[in-house]
Amino acid sequence: MSVSIEHVVETIWKAAQAGVYFPEELKDKLTPRQGYEAQLGILARHLAAGDAHVGWKVGLTSKATQDVVGLYEPAFGFLLRSGAKVSGAAFPTSPTIARGFENELCLTMGSTLEGPGVTLEQARASIAAVTPALEIVEIRGDLKGDFSLALADNVFHKAFVTGQVTRPLPDHVDLSKATVDVFVNGRHSEQALGSEVLGNPAASVAWLANKLVEFGRRLEAGMQIMSGSMTRLYPAKAGDAVEARFAPFGTVTARFQ
């Protein structure tokens, strides 16, 4: 059965205003492409409401995350100015929507990239700055059960938290060899490498440029790209304090309350 993207966007937008996500009438109704088209329609609604588009996120990039949800291809979502937070930010928890965080690098584009055919080398050369970052996510529905609707829902994105910027990105720094040490409530949880992100976080930039062209878009200079998590998705509860130490880029923290 065909579905109008305009109808999908209107349904998701109105439901979200009422605190309802993954509207029942849309479940199992969308293809992945329609999910992305609806997501971009929702982005347009945010811009019309006065927000600003500041970049993109790439998700499902680490094997740890892919194994959790049983999906083995990346996905993209959008970043808004309203969701950009600085290190130390606090986030409320909810009894009805689970929250969590992922440990990522936030990459700032120094030049515009347009697919198809963007290579890893071109992507790496386009990165002007790197910031240690956390993505704050909300589990608003069933990612594995209805991937297309999750795409329309912006792949569970809520906000992103960034630390001190490294600008320019030194030529000798290999992003695949960057590390992150994750601490929750002062206890070390794990260490992970940048190579967990599609082999190299710059590969997320290349993938994104080559994917966006399918929708008539490109990566614009100045945009921020959340590269995808180097670790599994961590659940968060009220009282949790998170610290992610990225070498050689610095530290980013957040609290849940």
C-alpha positions as CSV (number, residue, x, y, z in Angstrom):
1,M,0.0,0.0,0.0
2,S,1.4,3.4,-1.0
3,V,1.8,6.1,1.6
4,S,2.1,9.8,1.3
5,I,5.3,11.2,2.7
6,E,3.5,14.4,3.6
7,H,1.0,12.4,5.6
8,V,3.8,10.5,7.3
9,V,5.5,13.7,8.3
10,E,2.3,15.3,9.5
11,T,1.4,12.2,11.6
12,I,4.9,12.0,13.2
13,W,5.1,15.7,13.8
14,K,1.7,15.9,15.5
15,A,2.3,12.8,17.5
16,A,5.7,13.9,18.8
17,Q,4.1,17.2,20.0
18,A,1.9,15.0,22.1
19,G,4.8,12.9,23.4
20,V,3.8,9.9,21.2
21,Y,6.5,8.2,19.1
22,F,6.3,5.5,16.5
23,P,2.6,6.1,15.7
24,E,0.7,2.9,15.5
25,E,-0.8,3.7,12.1
26,L,2.6,3.9,10.5
27,K,4.1,0.7,11.9
28,D,5.4,-1.6,9.1
29,K,4.2,0.9,6.5
30,L,7.4,2.5,5.3
31,T,10.4,1.4,3.2
32,P,13.9,2.6,4.3
33,R,13.9,5.3,1.6
34,Q,10.5,6.5,2.8
35,G,11.8,6.6,6.3
36,Y,14.6,8.8,5.3
37,E,12.3,11.0,3.2
38,A,10.0,11.4,6.2
39,Q,13.0,12.2,8.4
40,L,14.1,15.0,6.0
41,G,10.5,16.3,6.0
42,I,10.6,16.4,9.8
43,L,13.9,18.3,9.6
44,A,12.1,20.9,7.4
45,R,9.4,21.3,10.0
46,H,12.0,22.0,12.7
47,L,13.7,24.6,10.5
48,A,10.3,26.2,9.8
49,A,9.7,26.4,13.5
50,G,13.0,28.4,14.0
51,D,15.6,25.8,14.7
52,A,18.8,25.4,12.7
53,H,20.4,22.4,11.0
54,V,24.0,22.1,12.2
55,G,25.0,18.7,10.9
56,W,24.4,15.0,10.8
57,K,24.8,11.9,12.9
58,V,25.9,8.5,11.6
59,G,24.6,5.5,13.6
60,L,25.0,1.7,13.6
61,T,28.7,2.0,12.9
62,S,30.3,-0.2,15.5
63,K,29.9,-4.0,15.6
64,A,29.0,-3.7,19.3
65,T,26.0,-1.5,18.5
66,Q,25.1,-3.6,15.4
67,D,25.1,-6.8,17.4
68,V,22.7,-5.3,20.0
69,V,20.1,-4.4,17.5
70,G,20.8,-7.0,14.9
71,L,21.2,-4.5,12.0
72,Y,24.4,-4.3,10.0
73,E,24.3,-1.1,7.9
74,P,24.9,2.5,9.0
75,A,22.1,5.0,9.2
76,F,22.0,8.8,9.3
77,G,20.0,11.4,11.2
78,F,20.1,15.2,11.5
79,L,21.6,17.4,14.3
80,L,19.8,20.6,15.4
81,R,21.2,23.7,17.1
82,S,18.7,23.1,19.9
83,G,20.3,19.7,20.6
84,A,23.9,21.0,20.8
85,K,25.1,21.0,24.4
86,V,28.5,21.6,26.0
87,S,30.4,19.3,28.3
88,G,28.9,19.0,31.7
89,A,25.3,19.2,30.5
90,A,22.6,17.6,32.5
91,F,19.7,15.6,31.1
92,P,16.4,14.6,32.8
93,T,15.4,11.0,32.7
94,S,11.9,9.8,32.1
95,P,9.9,6.9,33.5
96,T,8.4,6.1,30.1
97,I,11.3,6.7,27.6
98,A,14.7,5.1,28.2
99,R,17.7,7.3,27.7
100,G,21.3,6.4,27.0
101,F,24.6,7.6,25.6
102,E,27.2,6.7,23.0
103,N,30.8,7.7,22.9
104,E,31.8,9.4,19.6
105,L,34.0,11.9,17.8
106,C,32.3,15.0,16.5
107,L,33.9,16.0,13.2
108,T,33.6,19.5,11.7
109,M,33.7,19.8,7.9
110,G,36.4,22.1,6.6
111,S,35.2,21.7,3.0
112,T,32.1,20.6,1.2
113,L,31.8,17.0,0.1
114,E,29.4,15.6,-2.4
115,G,29.0,12.0,-3.5
116,P,28.9,9.7,-5.1
117,G,32.4,8.2,-5.0
118,V,33.8,10.1,-2.0
119,T,36.8,8.1,-0.8
120,L,38.2,7.6,2.8
121,E,41.2,9.8,1.9
122,Q,38.9,12.6,0.6
123,A,36.8,12.4,3.7
124,R,39.8,12.5,6.0
125,A,41.2,15.6,4.2
126,S,37.8,17.4,4.5
127,I,37.8,17.2,8.4
128,A,38.9,20.6,9.9
129,A,38.3,19.9,13.5
130,V,37.6,17.1,16.0
131,T,35.7,17.3,19.3
132,P,35.2,14.6,22.0
133,A,31.5,13.9,22.1
134,L,28.5,12.0,23.6
135,E,25.3,11.4,21.7
136,I,22.3,11.4,24.0
137,V,19.7,9.0,22.7
138,E,16.1,8.1,23.5
139,I,14.7,4.6,22.9
140,R,11.4,5.8,21.6
141,G,10.4,2.6,19.7
142,D,11.7,-0.6,18.2
143,L,14.7,0.0,16.0
144,K,15.1,-3.6,15.1
145,G,11.4,-4.3,14.6
146,D,10.7,-1.3,12.4
147,F,13.9,0.2,11.1
148,S,12.2,2.4,8.5
149,L,10.1,4.1,11.2
150,A,13.2,4.5,13.3
151,L,14.8,6.4,10.4
152,A,11.8,8.7,10.3
153,D,12.2,9.2,14.0
154,N,15.8,10.4,13.5
155,V,17.3,7.2,14.7
156,F,16.5,7.9,18.4
157,H,18.7,11.1,18.5
158,K,18.0,13.5,21.3
159,A,21.1,15.7,21.7
160,F,24.9,15.8,21.4
161,V,27.4,17.0,24.0
162,T,30.9,18.3,22.9
163,G,34.1,19.1,24.7
164,Q,37.1,21.1,23.7
165,V,37.8,21.4,20.0
166,T,41.0,20.3,18.3
167,R,41.5,22.6,15.3
168,P,43.0,22.0,12.9
169,L,43.1,18.2,12.9
170,P,46.9,17.4,12.8
171,D,47.9,15.5,9.6
172,H,49.7,12.9,11.6
173,V,46.7,11.9,13.7
174,D,45.2,8.6,12.6
175,L,41.5,8.6,13.7
176,S,41.3,4.9,13.7
177,K,43.9,4.8,16.5
178,A,42.1,7.3,18.7
179,T,40.9,5.8,22.0
180,V,38.1,6.4,24.4
181,D,38.0,5.4,28.0
182,V,34.5,5.4,29.4
183,F,33.7,6.1,33.1
184,V,30.3,5.8,34.6
185,N,29.9,7.1,38.2
186,G,33.7,7.2,38.5
187,R,34.2,3.5,37.5
188,H,36.1,2.6,34.4
189,S,33.8,0.6,32.1
190,E,35.8,0.0,28.9
191,Q,38.3,1.3,26.4
192,A,37.6,1.3,22.7
193,L,39.4,2.3,19.5
194,G,38.4,4.6,16.6
195,S,38.7,1.6,14.3
196,E,35.4,0.3,15.8
197,V,33.7,3.0,13.7
198,L,33.6,1.4,10.2
199,G,37.3,0.9,10.5
200,N,38.0,4.6,10.8
201,P,35.7,7.5,11.9
202,A,36.5,9.3,8.6
203,A,34.8,6.4,6.8
204,S,31.5,7.6,8.4
205,V,32.0,10.9,6.6
206,A,32.6,9.2,3.3
207,W,29.6,6.9,3.8
208,L,27.4,9.9,4.7
209,A,28.5,12.0,1.7
210,N,27.8,9.1,-0.6
211,K,24.4,8.3,1.0
212,L,23.1,11.9,1.1
213,V,23.5,12.3,-2.6
214,E,20.7,9.8,-3.0
215,F,18.5,12.5,-1.5
216,G,19.9,15.4,-3.4
217,R,22.1,16.6,-0.5
218,R,25.7,17.1,0.3
219,L,28.0,17.6,3.3
220,E,28.4,21.4,3.6
221,A,31.5,23.0,5.0
222,G,31.1,23.9,8.7
223,M,28.7,21.1,9.4
224,Q,29.3,18.9,12.4
225,I,29.2,15.1,11.9
226,M,28.7,12.7,14.8
227,S,30.8,9.9,13.5
228,G,29.1,7.0,15.3
229,S,29.9,5.3,18.6
230,M,33.2,3.6,19.4
231,T,31.4,1.6,22.0
232,R,28.1,-0.1,22.7
233,L,25.0,2.0,23.6
234,Y,25.1,2.7,27.4
235,P,21.7,2.9,29.2
236,A,21.5,5.9,31.6
237,K,19.5,6.3,34.8
238,A,18.9,9.2,37.1
239,G,22.0,10.0,39.1
240,D,24.5,8.7,36.5
241,A,27.6,10.8,35.8
242,V,29.4,10.0,32.6
243,E,33.0,10.8,31.6
244,A,34.5,9.9,28.2
245,R,38.3,10.5,27.8
246,F,39.3,10.5,24.2
247,A,43.0,10.4,23.4
248,P,44.4,12.5,21.9
249,F,41.4,14.9,21.9
250,G,40.3,15.4,25.5
251,T,37.3,14.7,27.8
252,V,33.6,15.2,27.6
253,T,31.1,14.7,30.5
254,A,27.4,14.6,31.1
255,R,24.9,13.9,33.9
256,F,21.5,12.4,34.1
257,Q,19.0,13.4,36.7
